[in-house]
Amino acid sequence: MINGAKVLDHPIRWAMVGGGKGSQIGYIHRSAALRDGNYELVAGAFDIDPERGIEFGKELGVAPERCYPDYKTMFAEEAKREDGIEAVSIATPNGLHYEVLKAALEAGLHAVCEKPLCFTSEQADELVALAKKKNRVVGVTYGYSGHQMIQQARQMIKHGDIGDVRVIQMSFAFGAYNVPVEETNAAAKWRFNPAKAGPSGAMGDVGTHPLFIIEAMLPDLKIDNLMCTTKSFIPSRELEDNAFTIMNLKKGDHIQEGAQVYCWSSFINCGARHDHVIRVVGSKASIEWDDERPNQLAYEVEGQPRCIMERGASYLYPEALVEDRIGGGHAEGLFEAWSNLYRRFAVAMESADLGINEYGDFWYPSVVEAANGVKWVEKCVESAKNGSKWVSFD
């Protein structure tokens, strides 16, 4: 159980780019990073408006001289200090992720970045190589994966509780954009602008979340080929608001030959808050996780009653109990999940600094998985633009 004990000798000196006043995601980053005392917020370039960003930084308790007008100035000035930043979180619009992350790695900083890392596989491969060359950790905020029952699912698959995986059905299909909300909502407008959102709408924004979760559940998962169809039901949109993707998997540990995956990514699922559900069907049983009920995991053995497993229960695998923050029966939510990921990022950052590269059964959403998400979006777009033809993932 996590009880607030420090996992590092000293907190990581940490900064943010973006995540300014009024940013919901910025607050989640700060709450997650600061909760366990593994990071100390000492600097920031919080807003595209320098004056507004500096004022907000002071409201957060950051020294005025370390509230910078832009990330380039911050990286340059912090490099001159003996107590300069060691890591940075990037919470800007998508179109800036690549350039800010590249600059952070070149400055020798660890980073936590919102997805997508970038818009093309070439850029993603460049970032993967740069992170490896600099021996820097890049954590990616697939925040839902920090829920503990994802770890329980991982262990159940690993231990053969559901047999070999045959089918995975997953969705992230909410309904809030079923009308052209972008006409009056600036926060939604950029999601349909290719210059700011990239080559995809719904797939890049929400589809990549369940994709990483199944990668966390199944470390040996490799896509063989895929087929995708997309549509914009709001005609004015440049990017899709609905997509269906079918994937064939390569055989792997606990993955049966010919295993298939179906993913529904949507902004126009009327009435749905999230509909972010992952169902893994094995040869012996199935498991199902729903992000609106994240403290439960359904376990269904053929011919037996459906079992609902609860977070914090003694019957779970030990690996699923490590990140308990409060006893079973109490609901834990998104802030706890993000805190768990930031704690993992901190462990990985310190390990990199110490030259430790072997973790055992330790994982976190890294630059490699994020690059795979960029490639997945590209392949889906390629398939959709070519009449929904099957395309190889290699």
Secondary structure, DSSP 8 states (H G I E B T S, - for coil): ---S--SSSS-EEEEEEE--TT-HHHHHHHHHHHTTTSEEEEEEE--SSHHHHHHHHHHTT--GGGB-SSHHHHHHHHTTSTT--SEEEEES-GGGHHHHHHHHHHTT-EEEE-S-S-SSHHHHHHHHHHHHHHT--EEE--GGGGSHHHHHHHHHHHTTTT-SEEEEEEEEE--TTSS-GGGT-HHHHGGG-HHHH-S-SHIIIIIHHHHHHHHHH-TT--EEEEEEEEE-SSTT-SS-SEEEEEEEE--BTTEEEEEEEEEEEES--TT-S--EEEEEEESSEEEEEETTSTTEEEEEETTS--EEEETT-TTS-GGGTTT-SS-TTS---HHHHHHHHHHHHHHHHHHHHHT----SS----BHHHHHHHHHHHHHHHHHHHTTS--EE--
